[in-house]
Amino acid sequence: MELWERSGQLELLGGLLRETAHGGRVAVVAGEAGIGKSVLVTEFARRCGPAAWVLWGGCDRLITPRALGPLHDIGRQTRGALAERLNAGATREELFTAFLDEISGPAQRPRPVVVVEDAHWADEATLDWLTWTARRIGRIPVLFVVTYRDDEVGAEHPLRGALATLPSAIMRRVSLPPLSRECVAERARLTGRDPEPVHRLSGGNPLLVTELLKAEGRTVPVTVRDLVLDRLRLLPRPARELAHLVSVIPTRADSAVVAGAPDLVDMCVDAGVLVPSGDGVSYRHELLRGAVEESLSPARRAALHRRVLGTLAETAGVDPGRLAHHATRAGDEAAVLRYGQVAGADAARQGAHREATAHYRAAAGHADRLPAPRRAELLEAYAFQAYLAGLVEEGLRARRAALAVREELRQPGPAGEDLRWISRLAWWAGDARQAWEAAERAVTVLETEPPGRPLAMAYSNRSQLHMLAGEREEAVTWGDRARTLAVRLGDPETAAHAEINIGTARLAGGDAAAAAALREVHERASALGLADHAARALVNLATTLVQLAEYEAAAPAVERALAYATEQDLDGYLQYLLGVRAGVRLTRCDWAGALADADAALDRPVRDGVAVVPALLARGRIQAARGDREAWVTLDEAARQAERTGEVQRVCPVAAARSECFLLYGDSGRAAEEARHGLDLAVRARHPVYAGELTYRLWRAGETGLPHVESGLSRVESGPYQMMIDGDWAGAAAEWARRGAAYARVEALAGGDAGAAAEALRVLDDLGATRVAGGVRAELRRRGFTRVPRGPRRATAANPAGLTPRQAEVLALVAEGLSNAAIAARLSLSVKTVDHHVSALLGKLGVATRGQAAAAAHRLDLAGEPAN
């Protein structure tokens, strides 16, 4: 492909390279397949010449992406410490640091330009490497150029989330529009073609224009497939066979695959079918390769994959993920079993847990070929990676299968370990009964064996379940038993696991010093490479602070836990934490952020179990407050999921939210019933915050009496909920403000004097909480207030984000990409007025930038139609 109409993009890339004198920059080159992303970057690299040190890395269209594929490509080019660590199987953190050291070399060296192509096919570890590095290149003169197909990246694609985390100050987007009609016409005339069909068939796509203009004969082919197949038919049969072989290899055929046929390679290159690529050859574009591959019969494709597999299996240094890909395509079950295990272990070592799970899943499909002990080991490795990837039900099935093998082999030690894992996975799945049964069986089985690490972990698992159930004394007892045995065995991992349970139980019981203990366990576990335990320490700290209604401390704790879970690719924790943060943001009156988090959590593959409850709860409360009838569906599902766990920290908040919702719709009987249901559990668990809130909901439903006080929970009497019951709205509002609970403060102010109630209504109106605000206004009138503040206009109240019609109009134009000056001209307003509107809508959407506002507008369907 020639480079047409891309001078502006080349100038932008050149300017970014110059800007790297002041720190790193990231250029994101997006466009449809064939739009010329690779050609643009290749030409930019050529123009840089010796002024830049260009490092190329690519992502491949494999069934399961290569773990850190681009980093391996770059390591082969740098041949330094990065390559050594890659070959040694170093940890991800070591690899990322080695890469950063590599590009931070001597000042006299040319500036590094790191190209990552086809990021839409990247594995999770590669995306983590990009985001990790982007946050650390502020002082390094390096330019990252990341290309991807924007027509293959939907709203939930992992790449979109990774790009959203890149620092906006250093990132620039480089768009590649289709070629103009004039450009296509000029190229067509130069080759004697009719411009109209060339433009109509290509749509201005440079690859299609190029291929159409090169087509033999005067008839224009209808499809890309016709283009490349017509060209193939002109080749002699042996050369055509070679082109077919190359077509089943994503991205590039290594020299080893085409060795021994240099004349055929030259023939394919001369005919324009293949192009040189590294030390091998490839099709000019994946569109062309895919068209040839799809033209082959299934049997022919499988035979070619077998041939490639045979060659690559004997070639040193080939990524095992590629071997697994060709084994699967070849239908070679023995090879899938063999290379799936190798690729799974390799991906796991590099922190690509989803990819590791996929490889193990493929291998496990043929595990019956293995001896029973090896079959159990494969299933256990598969289950562990599924757990880390947040695929709980999949992990549970694999563990149950492994347990059956261990029991058949009469291996109580490994069987007890599988039972302990089944307990953990069942808990994540929300199946409390199965979790407890497996936990008790694990202890019973392992106590028949000499005391070892599996028994210590089984004790700690019991401690964990008691802690999660709000049974603090039992949690500490079992935790101490586990820690004592672990210390005796010299087992720091189990000791850390037990200490997290003990610390969490003590923090929930009001021991403030336990927070520091949990942070210390996190640091220790992280230093030992125990990412799961290190994450759990942070997750438990954050969620316990939420349960104690200490939101000022919980907010940064949740952010820290989220950052660590993201960095370590712990998707199960990530989904859960997004829901927890949604609840924190709701409480802090950031409802746009809360809904964004809830959507992100609930759009993930896992739709059942513990991980979804916080997100459902946050979404349901906001829907109820805004008068959205979907609130009932959401809160019903939250109750269904919470009840399966039977845990105080899930059942009680959902019961409180449902009681609140029934009150909003005037059903005080059902409101009281929901509150009593949760209150019984809160009292049994001696949980002051939940008992206080549910008592308050019961009181709001028209009932009196404080059953939790009779049970000895006297601390609630001085809590903010008790203050609200006692009519001390000012004291309650002050206490909620101290805790960082802005929405609870609004609820307290609503019961106060005229000034306090007016302030509450202003906040509720800004949040779009029309149902709550309507109830407050009705209550004020019942209390005899004659000057009740008027609510928002009907159009504003109907907007999901509480935007006025003019703000919604401005947002539509922001989403269209117009500047404030252009918006002012379009709407016949002053620029200053538009500035005010933009500031206001950013606040209501809970975002910081215009780009984030545009994204929120599309997510919440707020953009509407811009004004003409």
C-alpha positions in Angstrom: 0.0 0.0 0.0 1.1 3.5 -0.8 0.7 6.3 1.7 -2.0 8.7 0.6 -3.6 11.7 2.4 -1.7 11.0 5.7 0.7 14.0 5.9 -1.3 15.4 8.9 -1.0 12.2 10.8 2.8 11.9 10.0 3.3 15.5 11.3 1.3 14.7 14.5 3.5 11.7 15.2 6.7 13.7 14.4 5.5 16.4 16.8 4.9 13.9 19.5 8.4 12.5 19.1 9.8 16.0 19.5 7.6 16.4 22.6 9.3 13.4 24.2 12.1 15.7 25.1 9.9 16.7 28.0 8.7 13.2 28.8 7.0 10.2 27.4 4.1 10.3 25.0 1.5 7.8 23.7 0.0 7.9 20.2 -3.1 5.8 19.7 -3.7 5.1 16.0 -7.2 3.7 15.5 -9.1 2.8 12.4 -10.8 0.0 10.5 -9.0 -3.0 9.0 -7.1 -1.9 5.9 -7.2 1.8 6.7 -3.4 2.0 6.7 -2.4 2.0 10.3 0.7 -0.2 9.8 1.7 1.7 6.6 1.5 5.0 8.5 3.6 3.7 11.4 6.1 2.1 9.0 6.5 5.3 7.0 6.9 7.3 10.3 9.6 4.9 11.4 11.4 5.3 8.0 11.3 9.1 8.3 12.7 9.0 11.8 15.8 7.3 10.5 18.7 7.2 12.9 17.1 9.8 15.2 14.9 7.0 16.7 15.4 3.5 18.1 12.3 1.8 16.9 11.1 -1.4 18.7 8.3 -3.4 17.2 5.8 -5.6 19.0 2.7 -7.2 17.7 -0.4 -9.0 18.9 -1.6 -12.0 16.9 -5.0 -13.4 15.9 -4.6 -16.6 17.8 -7.4 -18.6 19.4 -5.9 -17.6 22.7 -3.6 -14.5 22.6 0.1 -14.8 23.3 0.9 -13.8 26.9 3.0 -10.6 26.6 3.5 -11.3 22.9 4.7 -7.7 22.0 7.1 -7.7 25.0 8.7 -11.0 23.7 9.0 -9.4 20.2 10.8 -6.4 21.7 13.0 -8.6 23.9 14.3 -10.4 20.8 15.3 -7.0 19.3 16.9 -5.5 22.4 18.8 -8.7 23.3 19.6 -7.3 26.8 18.4 -7.8 30.3 14.8 -7.9 29.1 15.5 -10.9 26.8 17.4 -12.6 29.7 14.5 -12.2 32.1 12.0 -13.4 29.5 14.0 -16.5 28.9 14.4 -17.1 32.6 10.6 -16.9 33.2 10.8 -13.9 35.5 7.7 -12.4 37.1 5.7 -9.8 35.4 7.0 -7.0 37.7 10.5 -8.0 36.9 9.8 -8.0 33.1 8.0 -4.7 33.2 10.9 -3.1 35.2 13.5 -4.6 32.8 11.7 -3.1 29.8 11.6 0.3 31.5 15.3 0.0 32.3 15.9 -0.9 28.6 14.2 2.2 27.2 15.7 4.5 29.9 19.2 3.9 28.6 22.0 6.5 28.0 20.9 10.0 27.0 23.1 9.9 23.8 21.2 7.0 22.4 18.4 7.7 19.8 15.0 8.2 21.4 13.0 5.0 21.6 9.8 4.6 19.7 7.9 1.5 20.9 5.3 0.3 18.4 2.5 -2.1 19.6 0.4 -3.2 16.6 -3.1 -4.8 16.6 -3.7 -4.1 20.3 -7.3 -5.3 19.8 -5.9 -8.8 19.9 -3.8 -8.2 23.0 -3.9 -10.5 26.0 -4.6 -9.1 29.5 -0.9 -9.2 30.5 0.0 -7.0 27.5 -2.7 -4.5 28.4 -1.4 -4.4 32.0 2.1 -3.8 30.6 0.9 -0.9 28.5 -1.0 0.8 31.4 1.8 0.1 33.9 4.4 1.6 31.6 2.3 4.6 30.6 2.0 5.7 34.2 5.8 5.6 34.5 7.2 7.3 31.4 6.5 10.9 32.4 10.2 11.6 32.7 11.5 9.2 29.9 11.9 10.4 26.3 10.0 7.6 24.7 7.1 7.5 22.2 4.6 4.6 22.3 2.6 4.1 19.2 -0.4 1.7 19.7 -2.5 0.6 16.8 -5.9 -1.1 16.9 -9.0 -1.7 14.9 -11.7 0.5 16.4 -14.4 -1.4 14.5 -13.5 -4.5 16.5 -13.4 -2.8 20.0 -16.9 -2.6 21.5 -17.9 -0.9 24.7 -16.9 -3.8 26.9 -13.6 -4.7 25.1 -10.7 -4.9 27.6 -8.6 -2.6 25.4 -11.2 0.2 25.8 -10.8 0.0 29.6 -7.0 0.0 29.3 -6.9 3.1 27.1 -9.3 4.9 29.5 -6.7 4.5 32.2 -3.8 6.1 30.2 -2.8 9.6 31.5 -4.7 12.1 29.3 -1.8 14.5 29.5 0.5 12.3 27.5 -1.9 10.5 25.2 -2.9 11.7 21.7 -5.4 9.9 19.4 -4.5 9.7 15.7 -7.5 9.1 13.5 -7.3 7.7 10.0 -10.4 8.7 7.9 -11.1 7.0 4.6 -9.5 8.4 1.5 -11.4 11.2 -0.2 -13.3 10.7 -3.4 -10.9 12.9 -5.2 -7.8 10.9 -4.1 -9.4 7.6 -5.1 -10.4 9.1 -8.5 -6.9 10.3 -9.1 -5.4 6.9 -8.4 -8.0 5.2 -10.5 -7.3 7.5 -13.5 -3.5 6.8 -13.2 -4.2 3.1 -13.8 -6.9 3.6 -16.4 -9.8 2.5 -14.1 -13.2 3.9 -13.8 -13.1 5.9 -10.5 -16.8 5.4 -9.5 -16.8 1.6 -8.9 -13.4 1.7 -7.3 -14.6 4.3 -4.7 -18.0 2.6 -4.3 -16.5 -0.8 -3.6 -13.6 0.4 -1.5 -15.4 3.1 0.5 -12.1 4.9 0.5 -10.3 2.1 2.4 -6.6 2.3 1.2 -6.0 -1.4 1.2 -9.1 -2.1 -0.9 -8.2 0.7 -3.2 -4.7 -0.7 -3.7 -5.9 -4.2 -4.3 -8.7 -3.1 -6.7 -6.2 -1.1 -8.7 -3.8 -4.1 -8.9 -6.5 -6.5 -10.0 -5.9 -8.4 -13.3 -8.3 -7.8 -16.1 -10.7 -4.9 -16.6 -13.5 -6.3 -14.4 -13.4 -5.1 -10.9 -13.7 -7.9 -8.3 -16.6 -7.7 -5.9 -14.9 -8.8 -2.6 -11.5 -8.9 -1.0 -11.7 -12.7 -1.3 -12.1 -12.4 -5.0 -9.2 -10.0 -5.2 -6.6 -12.3 -3.5 -8.0 -15.6 -5.0 -7.8 -14.2 -8.5 -4.2 -13.4 -7.9 -3.5 -16.8 -6.4 -4.9 -18.6 -9.5 -2.2 -17.1 -11.6 0.6 -18.8 -9.5 2.0 -22.2 -10.4 0.6 -24.9 -8.1 3.7 -25.3 -5.9 3.7 -21.5 -5.2 0.0 -21.5 -4.6 0.5 -24.4 -2.1 3.1 -22.3 -0.2 0.6 -19.3 -0.1 -2.0 -21.6 1.3 0.4 -22.7 4.0 1.2 -19.1 5.0 -2.5 -18.3 5.1 -3.1 -20.5 8.2 -0.4 -18.7 10.2 -1.7 -15.4 11.9 0.5 -12.4 11.4 3.7 -13.9 9.9 5.2 -17.2 8.7 8.6 -17.8 10.3 11.7 -18.5 8.2 11.6 -22.1 9.5 8.1 -22.7 7.9 9.1 -21.5 4.4 12.8 -22.7 4.6 13.8 -24.8 1.6 11.5 -23.1 -0.9 13.2 -19.7 -1.6 12.1 -19.8 -5.3 8.5 -20.3 -4.4 8.7 -17.5 -1.8 10.2 -15.1 -4.4 7.4 -16.1 -6.9 4.7 -15.3 -4.3 6.4 -12.0 -3.5 6.8 -11.0 -7.1 3.2 -11.8 -7.8 2.1 -9.4 -5.0 0.5 -12.3 -3.0 3.1 -12.2 -0.1 5.4 -9.6 1.3 8.7 -10.0 3.2 8.1 -9.7 7.0 11.0 -10.0 9.4 12.9 -13.2 8.7 9.8 -14.7 7.0 6.8 -13.7 4.9 3.2 -12.7 5.4 0.2 -11.4 3.6 0.1 -7.7 3.1 -2.9 -7.6 5.5 -4.8 -9.9 7.8 -7.9 -9.3 5.7 -6.1 -10.9 2.8 -4.7 -13.8 4.8 -8.1 -14.5 6.4 -9.7 -14.5 2.9 -7.4 -17.1 1.7 -7.6 -19.3 4.8 -11.4 -19.2 4.7 -11.3 -20.3 1.1 -9.8 -23.6 2.1 -11.8 -26.7 2.9 -11.8 -27.7 6.6 -9.8 -30.8 5.9 -7.2 -28.8 3.9 -6.9 -26.2 6.7 -6.4 -28.9 9.3 -3.7 -30.6 7.2 -1.9 -27.3 6.8 -2.1 -26.6 10.6 -0.6 -30.0 11.2 2.2 -29.2 8.9 2.9 -25.9 10.6 2.7 -27.5 14.0 5.2 -30.1 13.1 7.7 -27.5 11.9 7.3 -25.1 14.9 7.4 -27.9 17.4 11.0 -28.6 16.3 11.9 -24.9 16.3 13.5 -23.4 19.5 12.0 -20.5 21.2 8.5 -20.7 19.7 5.8 -19.3 22.0 3.8 -22.3 23.3 0.6 -20.4 22.7 1.2 -20.6 19.0 1.7 -24.3 19.2 -1.5 -24.7 21.1 -3.3 -22.6 18.4 -2.1 -24.8 15.6 -2.8 -28.0 17.6 -6.4 -26.9 18.1 -6.9 -25.9 14.5 -5.3 -29.2 13.4 -7.7 -31.2 15.6 -4.7 -33.0 17.1 -6.0 -33.9 20.6 -2.7 -35.2 21.9 -1.0 -32.0 20.9 -3.8 -29.8 22.4 -3.3 -31.7 25.7 0.5 -31.3 25.6 0.8 -27.7 24.4 -2.3 -26.5 26.2 -0.7 -27.4 29.5 2.6 -25.8 28.6 0.9 -22.6 27.3 -1.4 -22.5 30.3 1.6 -22.6 32.7 3.5 -20.0 30.6 0.5 -17.6 30.6 -0.1 -18.2 34.3 3.5 -17.3 35.1 3.1 -14.1 33.2 -0.1 -13.1 35.0 -2.4 -13.6 32.0 -5.0 -15.6 34.0 -7.8 -15.5 31.4 -5.4 -16.8 28.7 -4.1 -19.4 31.1 -7.6 -20.5 31.8 -8.4 -20.8 28.1 -5.3 -23.0 27.5 -6.0 -25.2 30.5 -9.7 -25.5 29.4 -8.7 -26.8 26.0 -6.2 -29.2 27.5 -8.7 -30.4 30.1 -11.1 -31.4 27.3 -8.6 -34.3 26.6 -7.5 -35.0 30.2 -8.8 -38.6 30.0 -5.6 -39.4 28.1 -3.5 -38.7 31.2 -2.8 -41.0 34.1 -5.1 -40.2 37.0 -2.6 -38.3 39.2 -1.6 -36.0 36.2 -5.3 -35.6 35.3 -6.0 -34.3 38.8 -3.0 -31.9 38.7 -4.2 -30.5 35.4 -7.7 -30.0 36.7 -6.4 -28.3 39.8 -4.2 -25.9 37.8 -7.1 -25.1 35.6 -9.4 -24.4 38.6 -6.8 -22.1 40.2 -6.4 -20.0 37.1 -10.2 -19.8 36.6 -10.5 -18.6 40.2 -7.9 -15.9 39.6 -9.7 -14.9 36.4 -13.0 -14.5 38.3 -14.6 -17.5 36.4 -15.9 -19.1 39.6 -18.4 -21.6 38.3 -15.8 -22.9 35.8 -13.2 -23.2 38.6 -15.8 -25.0 40.8 -16.5 -27.6 38.1 -12.8 -28.3 37.6 -12.2 -28.7 41.4 -15.1 -31.1 41.7 -13.7 -33.2 38.9 -10.2 -33.1 40.5 -11.7 -34.2 43.9 -13.4 -37.2 42.3 -10.0 -38.3 40.9 -8.3 -37.8 44.3 -11.0 -39.7 46.1 -10.7 -42.5 43.6 -7.0 -42.6 44.2 -7.5 -42.6 47.9 -5.4 -39.5 48.5 -6.8 -37.8 51.5 -4.3 -34.9 51.6 -4.9 -33.7 48.0 -8.6 -34.5 48.4 -8.8 -32.3 51.5 -7.1 -29.5 49.6 -9.6 -29.8 46.8 -12.4 -29.6 49.4 -11.0 -26.5 50.8 -10.9 -24.9 47.4 -14.4 -26.0 46.6 -15.4 -24.2 49.8 -13.7 -21.0 48.6 -15.2 -21.2 45.1 -18.6 -22.1 46.4 -18.5 -19.0 48.6 -17.7 -16.8 45.6 -20.5 -18.4 43.7 -22.9 -17.4 46.6 -23.6 -21.0 47.7 -23.2 -20.8 51.5 -24.4 -24.3 52.2 -21.9 -25.9 49.8 -19.1 -23.6 51.1 -19.7 -24.7 54.8 -20.1 -28.4 54.0 -16.9 -28.5 52.0 -15.0 -26.5 54.7 -16.1 -29.0 57.4 -15.3 -32.0 55.3 -11.9 -30.6 54.5 -11.0 -30.3 58.2 -12.3 -33.8 58.9 -10.4 -35.4 56.1 -7.1 -33.6 56.7 -7.1 -34.2 60.5 -6.7 -37.9 59.6 -3.3 -37.0 58.1 -0.1 -35.7 59.8 -0.5 -32.0 60.4 0.7 -30.0 57.4 0.0 -27.0 55.3 -3.3 -28.3 53.8 -4.7 -28.7 57.4 -3.5 -25.2 58.4 -5.2 -23.7 55.3 -8.4 -25.7 56.1 -8.4 -24.2 59.6 -7.9 -20.7 58.0 -10.7 -21.3 55.6 -13.0 -22.1 58.5 -11.8 -18.8 60.1 -12.6 -17.0 56.9 -16.1 -18.3 56.6 -16.8 -17.3 60.3 -15.4 -13.9 59.6 -17.5 -13.4 56.5 -20.6 -14.5 58.4 -20.0 -11.9 61.1 -19.0 -14.5 63.7 -16.0 -12.6 65.0 -15.1 -14.7 68.0 -15.1 -18.0 66.0 -13.1 -16.3 63.3 -10.4 -15.4 65.7 -10.4 -18.8 67.3 -10.0 -20.7 64.1 -7.6 -18.1 62.8 -5.3 -18.5 65.8 -5.4 -22.3 65.3 -4.3 -21.9 61.7 -1.6 -19.3 62.4 -0.1 -21.4 65.2 0.2 -24.5 63.0 1.5 -22.4 60.0 4.2 -20.8 62.1 5.2 -24.2 63.4 5.5 -25.5 59.8 7.4 -22.5 58.6 4.5 -21.6 56.2 4.3 -17.8 55.8 1.5 -18.0 53.2 -1.0 -19.7 55.4 0.0 -17.5 58.3 -0.7 -14.4 56.2 -4.1 -15.9 55.2 -5.1 -16.5 58.8 -3.9 -13.1 59.9 -6.1 -11.4 57.3 -9.1 -13.2 58.8 -8.2 -12.3 62.3 -7.4 -8.7 61.4 -10.7 -8.3 59.6 -12.7 -9.8 62.4 -11.1 -7.5 64.9 -11.5 -4.4 62.7 -15.2 -5.3 62.3 -15.4 -5.5 66.1 -14.2 -1.9 66.5 -10.4 -2.5 67.0 -9.0 0.4 65.0 -5.4 -1.0 65.3 -6.5 -3.9 63.1 -6.5 -1.6 60.0 -2.7 -1.1 60.3 -2.3 -4.9 60.8 -4.1 -5.6 57.5 -1.9 -3.1 55.7 1.2 -4.8 57.1 0.0 -8.2 56.0 -0.7 -6.8 52.5 2.9 -5.5 52.3 4.3 -8.8 53.5 2.2 -11.0 51.2 3.0 -8.7 48.2 6.7 -8.9 48.9 6.4 -12.8 48.9 4.6 -12.7 45.6 1.3 -13.9 47.1 -0.9 -11.6 45.0 -4.2 -13.3 46.0 -3.6 -12.9 49.7 -2.1 -9.4 49.3 -5.2 -8.3 47.4 -7.6 -9.9 50.0 -5.9 -7.9 52.8 -6.7 -4.7 50.9 -10.2 -5.8 49.9 -11.1 -6.8 53.4 -9.8 -3.5 54.8 -11.8 -1.5 52.3 -15.0 -3.4 52.6 -14.9 -3.6 56.4 -14.6 0.2 56.5 -17.6 0.4 54.3 -19.5 -1.9 56.6 -18.6 0.4 59.5 -19.9 3.4 57.5 -16.5 5.0 57.7 -16.6 6.3 54.1 -13.9 9.0 54.4 -11.4 6.2 55.2 -13.1 3.6 52.9 -12.9 5.7 49.7 -9.0 5.7 49.4 -8.9 2.1 50.7 -11.2 1.0 47.9 -9.1 2.8 45.3 -5.9 1.2 46.6 -7.5 -2.3 46.5 -8.8 -1.7 43.0 -5.4 -0.5 41.7 -3.7 -3.6 43.1 -6.4 -6.0 41.8 -6.1 -4.4 38.4 -2.3 -4.5 38.4 -2.4 -8.2 39.3 -5.3 -9.2 36.9 -7.4 -10.5 39.7 -10.8 -10.2 37.9 -12.9 -11.8 40.7 -11.8 -9.1 43.1 -12.0 -6.4 40.4 -15.7 -7.1 39.7 -16.5 -7.1 43.4 -14.6 -4.0 44.1 -16.2 -2.1 41.3 -19.5 -2.8 43.0 -18.1 -1.7 46.4 -16.9 1.5 44.9 -20.3 2.1 43.3 -21.8 2.0 46.8 -19.1 4.4 48.2 -19.7 6.8 45.3 -23.5 6.6 45.8 -23.0 7.5 49.5 -20.7 10.4 48.5 -23.3 11.7 46.0 -21.2 10.8 42.9 -24.1 9.0 41.2 -22.8 9.1 37.7 -19.6 7.4 38.9 -21.6 4.9 40.9 -23.7 3.9 37.9 -20.6 3.7 35.7 -19.0 1.3 38.2 -22.1 -0.7 38.7 -22.5 -1.1 34.9 -18.8 -2.1 34.6 -19.2 -4.7 37.3 -22.5 -6.2 36.0 -21.4 -6.3 32.3 -18.6 -8.8 33.2 -19.1 -12.5 32.3 -19.9 -13.5 35.9 -23.5 -12.7 36.7 -24.1 -14.7 39.9 -22.6 -14.9 43.4 -21.0 -12.6 45.9 -19.2 -10.4 43.3 -22.4 -8.9 41.9 -24.3 -8.0 45.1 -22.7 -4.6 45.8 -23.2 -3.4 42.2 -26.9 -4.5 42.1 -27.4 -2.8 45.5 -25.9 0.5 44.3 -27.8 0.5 41.0 -31.1 -0.5 42.7 -30.9 2.3 45.3 -30.2 5.0 42.6 -33.0 3.6 40.4 -35.4 3.7 43.4 -34.4 7.2 44.3 -35.0 8.4 40.8 -38.4 6.7 40.5 -37.2 4.1 38.0 -39.5 1.1 38.1 -36.5 -1.1 37.2 -35.5 -0.7 40.8 -37.7 -3.6 41.8 -36.1 -6.0 39.3 -32.6 -4.9 40.4 -33.3 -5.2 44.1 -35.1 -8.5 43.7 -32.1 -9.9 42.0 -29.8 -8.4 44.7 -32.0 -10.1 47.4 -31.9 -13.4 45.5 -28.1 -13.3 45.3 -27.6 -12.1 48.9 -30.0 -14.6 50.5 -27.9 -17.5 49.0 -24.9 -16.3 51.0 -26.8 -15.9 54.2 -24.1 -13.3 55.3 -24.8 -10.3 57.3 -22.7 -8.0 55.1 -24.9 -8.9 52.1 -28.4 -9.6 53.5 -28.6 -6.6 55.7 -27.7 -3.8 53.2 -30.0 -5.3 50.7 -32.9 -5.5 53.3 -32.3 -1.9 54.2 -32.4 -0.8 50.5 -35.6 -2.8 49.9 -37.2 -1.3 53.0 -36.2 2.2 51.7 -37.6 1.4 48.3 -41.0 0.2 49.7 -41.2 3.4 51.8 -40.6 5.5 48.7 -43.6 3.9 47.1 -45.8 4.2 50.2 -45.9 0.5 51.3 -44.9 0.9 55.0 -46.0 -2.7 55.8 -43.6 -4.3 53.3 -41.0 -1.8 54.4 -41.2 -2.9 58.0 -41.2 -6.6 57.0 -38.0 -6.1 55.0 -36.4 -4.2 57.9 -37.3 -6.8 60.4 -35.9 -9.6 58.2 -32.5 -7.9 58.1 -32.6 -6.7 61.7 -32.8 -10.2 63.1 -29.6 -11.2 61.4 -27.8 -7.9 62.3 -28.7 -8.4 66.0 -27.5 -12.0 66.0 -24.2 -10.9 64.4 -24.0 -7.9 66.8 -23.4 -5.5 63.9 -24.0 -2.0 65.2 -24.2 -0.2 61.9 -26.6 -2.6 60.1 -28.7 -2.9 63.3 -28.8 0.9 63.5 -29.8 1.4 59.9 -32.5 -1.3 59.9 -33.9 0.0 63.2 -34.1 3.4 61.6 -35.9 1.9 58.5 -38.3 0.2 60.9 -38.9 3.5 62.7 -39.5 5.2 59.3 -42.1 2.5 58.5 -44.0 3.6 61.6 -42.9 1.1 64.2 -41.1 1.7 67.5 -38.9 -0.3 69.7 -35.2 -1.0 69.6 -34.7 -4.8 69.7 -30.9 -4.4 69.0 -30.5 -2.3 72.2 -32.1 -5.1 74.2 -29.5 -7.4 72.8 -26.7 -5.4 74.1 -25.7 -3.3 71.1 -25.7 -0.1 73.1 -23.1 1.6 70.9 -25.9 2.2 68.4 -27.6 4.6 70.8 -24.9 7.2 70.1 -24.7 6.5 66.4 -26.1 8.7 63.7 -29.1 6.5 63.0 -30.2 6.7 66.6 -29.7 10.5 66.5 -32.1 10.6 63.5 -34.7 8.6 65.4 -34.3 10.9 68.4 -34.8 14.0 66.3 -31.2 15.2 66.6 -30.9 15.8 62.8 -28.1 18.4 63.2 -26.0 15.9 65.3 -26.6 13.1 62.8 -25.8 15.4 59.8 -22.5 16.4 61.5 -21.6 12.8 62.2 -22.4 11.7 58.6 -20.3 14.5 57.3 -17.4 13.4 59.5 -17.7 9.9 58.0 -17.9 11.2 54.5 -21.4 9.9 53.9 -22.9 12.9 52.0 -26.2 11.1 51.0 -26.9 9.9 54.5 -26.3 13.5 55.6 -28.9 14.6 53.2 -31.4 12.2 54.7 -30.6 13.6 58.1 -31.0 17.3 56.9 -34.4 16.4 55.3 -35.7 15.9 58.8 -34.5 19.3 60.0 -35.6 22.8 59.9 -36.6 24.8 56.8 -33.0 25.7 55.9 -31.7 22.2 56.4 -34.5 20.7 54.4 -34.0 23.2 51.6 -30.3 22.2 51.4 -31.3 18.5 51.3 -33.7 19.2 48.4 -31.0 21.1 46.4 -28.7 18.1 46.6 -31.5 15.6 45.8 -32.6 17.7 42.8 -29.0 17.9 41.5 -28.8 14.1 41.8 -32.1 13.6 39.9 -33.5 11.8 43.0 -37.0 12.8 42.1 -38.8 10.1 44.1 -36.9 10.9 47.2 -37.2 14.6 46.7 -41.0 14.3 46.2 -41.3 12.4 49.4 -39.3 15.1 51.3 -41.5 17.8 49.9 -44.7 16.0 50.9 -43.3 15.4 54.4 -42.4 19.1 54.7 -46.0 20.0 53.8 -47.3 17.5 56.4 -45.1 19.1 59.0 -46.7 22.5 58.3 -44.0 24.2 56.2 -45.7 26.7 53.9 -42.8 27.7 51.7 -41.5 24.4 50.3 -38.8 24.9 47.6 -40.2 24.1 44.1 -38.7 21.1 42.4 -36.9 21.0 39.0 -38.8 21.5 35.8 -40.4 18.3 34.4 -37.9 18.0 31.5 -35.0 18.2 33.9 -36.5 15.7 36.3 -36.9 13.3 33.4 -33.2 13.4 32.5 -31.4 10.4 34.1 -28.5 12.7 35.1 -30.7 15.6 36.1 -29.5 17.8 33.2 -31.6 20.8 32.1 -32.8 20.8 28.5 -30.1 23.3 27.7 -27.4 21.3 29.4 -28.5 18.2 27.5 -28.3 20.2 24.3 -24.7 21.3 25.1 -23.8 17.7 26.1 -24.9 16.5 22.7 -22.6 18.9 21.0 -19.7 18.1 23.4 -20.2 14.4 22.4 -20.1 15.5 18.8 -16.6 16.9 19.5 -17.3 20.7 19.2 -15.3 23.2 21.2 -17.1 25.7 23.6 -16.7 28.4 21.0 -18.2 26.3 18.3 -21.1 25.3 20.6 -21.6 29.0 21.5 -21.9 29.8 17.8 -24.2 26.9 17.1 -26.6 27.8 20.0 -26.3 31.6 19.7 -24.9 31.9 23.2 -21.8 33.6 24.7 -18.7 31.4 25.2 -18.9 32.3 28.9 -22.4 30.9 29.1 -21.4 27.7 27.4 -18.4 27.4 29.8 -20.9 27.5 32.7 -23.1 24.9 31.1 -20.1 22.6 30.5 -18.9 23.0 34.0 -22.4 22.2 35.4 -22.9 19.1 33.3 -19.4 17.8 34.1 -20.4 18.0 37.8 -23.7 16.3 37.3 -22.1 13.5 35.3 -19.4 13.1 37.9 -16.6 13.4 35.3 -13.5 15.5 34.9 -13.0 15.9 31.2 -15.1 16.5 28.0 -14.0 13.1 26.7 -15.3 11.4 29.8 -18.5 13.5 29.5 -19.0 12.3 25.9 -18.4 8.7 27.0 -20.9 9.1 29.9 -23.4 10.6 27.5 -23.3 7.6 25.2 -23.3 5.1 28.1 -26.3 6.7 29.7 -28.0 7.6 26.4 -28.0 11.3 27.3 -26.6 12.8 24.1 -29.8 12.9 22.2 -29.9 14.9 19.0 -27.6 18.0 18.7 -29.2 21.3 17.7 -28.8 22.4 14.1 
